[in-house]
Amino acid sequence: MEQLENKANTHDRQLEELTNKVDFFVRTSLPPIEGVFFNGQIFDAYVFSAQLIKSAKSSLVLIDNFVDESVLLLLSKRLPGVTSIIYTKQITPQLELDLTKHNSQYPPIDIRTYQHAHDRFLIIDNLEVYHIGASLKDLGKKLFAFSKMEMPAKIITDLL
């Protein structure tokens, strides 16, 4: 009887270890839902944003008032066939030139003006909404936070 209990305890421990390993792999394979990047974590923040962009299957919508060529380059990491629209406060002549040159080489990005946003948002596949506390061009230069919002993307996209 004691031998059966020992065997059962051993199996319970092994099952718990395997469950923890599976949980770890599931958690680490999914994008985080919230977090903070600290001053100087430029590459870590860049990798995080690139992973979000690569996770899109059909579309990306970025709302960011401070876009430059580095954001265009980051969005070029999206999968083939994924559309991309940027909403920004102003399309400067420099941004227009950058966009023209980008779109002549990479799948096109559409840029439109939108005057009514203060915060930055990345909307993935019209399903997931990420609130990002810094402009994509400045990620990791200063302390910022991000969070995946539990709300329908339509609430924001209907305003655009």
Order of alpha helices (4+ residues) and beta strands (2+ residues): alpha-beta-alpha-beta-alpha-beta-alpha-beta-beta-beta-beta-alpha
